[in-house]
Amino acid sequence: MLKGILLQTPAPAGGGWIQQLLLFGGIAVVFYFFMIRPQQKKQKDQKSFISDIKKGDRIVTIGGIHGRIAEMDDDTITLDVEKGAKIKFDKSAISLEASKKLAGKA
């Protein structure tokens, strides 16, 4: 019975490599447009946002701390939080998404 089933299977086609190449190429294109490109755009937006902030802007850190920028250096910012407390952070700790939401409420 097994011999009869094996004899009924068609022989593999010789031109299948072109279809496989097109399939893998299509997967690569979809992967680029849905995974890599949006991540690059997000990194670019985050970098431009951090370079555009200035003293007096209200921001939110990645940890969720809300405050107003009191001082700025090359790599760090000092946030003025409630009751005059000041906290120093790296510029990379600023959250773009939370700051946009905060700006939309004001």
C-alpha positions in Angstrom: 0.0 0.0 0.0 2.8 2.4 0.9 4.5 1.7 -2.5 1.3 2.7 -4.3 1.0 6.0 -2.4 4.7 6.8 -3.2 4.2 6.1 -6.8 1.2 8.6 -7.0 3.2 11.6 -5.7 4.2 13.9 -8.6 7.8 14.5 -9.4 9.3 17.9 -8.1 9.2 20.6 -10.7 12.6 22.0 -11.9 11.5 25.8 -11.9 10.6 26.0 -8.1 13.6 28.0 -7.2 12.3 31.1 -8.9 9.1 30.9 -6.8 11.1 30.4 -3.6 13.3 33.4 -4.5 10.2 35.6 -5.0 8.6 34.4 -1.8 11.7 35.2 0.3 12.1 38.5 -1.5 8.5 39.3 -0.7 9.0 38.4 3.0 12.1 40.6 3.2 10.1 43.6 1.7 7.3 43.1 4.1 9.7 42.7 7.0 11.4 46.0 6.1 8.2 48.0 5.7 6.5 46.7 8.8 9.5 46.3 11.2 12.7 48.1 10.3 11.4 51.3 8.7 9.0 52.3 11.5 11.7 51.7 14.1 14.2 53.9 12.3 11.5 56.6 12.0 10.8 56.4 15.7 14.5 56.7 16.6 14.8 59.7 14.3 11.8 61.4 15.9 13.2 60.7 19.4 16.6 62.2 18.5 15.1 65.3 17.0 12.7 65.8 20.0 15.6 65.6 22.5 17.7 68.0 20.5 14.8 70.5 20.3 13.9 70.7 24.0 14.8 73.9 25.8 14.7 75.3 29.3 11.2 75.7 30.7 9.6 72.8 28.6 7.4 70.4 30.5 8.5 66.8 30.0 8.0 63.2 31.2 10.8 60.8 31.8 10.8 57.1 30.8 10.2 56.3 34.5 7.1 58.5 34.5 8.5 61.5 36.4 6.8 64.8 35.3 8.7 68.1 35.6 9.9 71.3 34.0 13.4 71.6 32.6 15.4 73.9 35.0 18.9 73.4 33.6 20.5 71.7 30.6 24.0 70.5 29.8 25.3 68.5 26.8 24.2 65.1 28.1 22.1 65.9 31.2 19.0 67.8 32.2 17.9 69.0 35.6 14.1 68.7 36.2 12.3 71.0 38.6 9.6 68.8 40.2 7.0 69.5 42.9 7.9 71.8 45.8 11.2 73.0 44.3 12.9 69.6 44.3 15.4 69.1 41.4 16.5 65.8 39.9 19.2 65.3 37.3 18.7 62.9 34.4 20.4 61.9 31.2 18.7 63.3 28.1 18.1 59.8 26.8 15.7 59.3 29.8 13.1 61.6 28.2 10.0 59.9 26.8 8.8 61.3 23.5 5.3 59.7 23.6 4.5 60.8 27.2 5.7 64.3 26.5 3.6 64.5 23.4 0.5 63.5 25.4 1.4 66.1 28.0 1.7 68.8 25.4 -1.7 67.9 24.0 -3.4 68.4 27.4 -1.9 71.9 27.9 
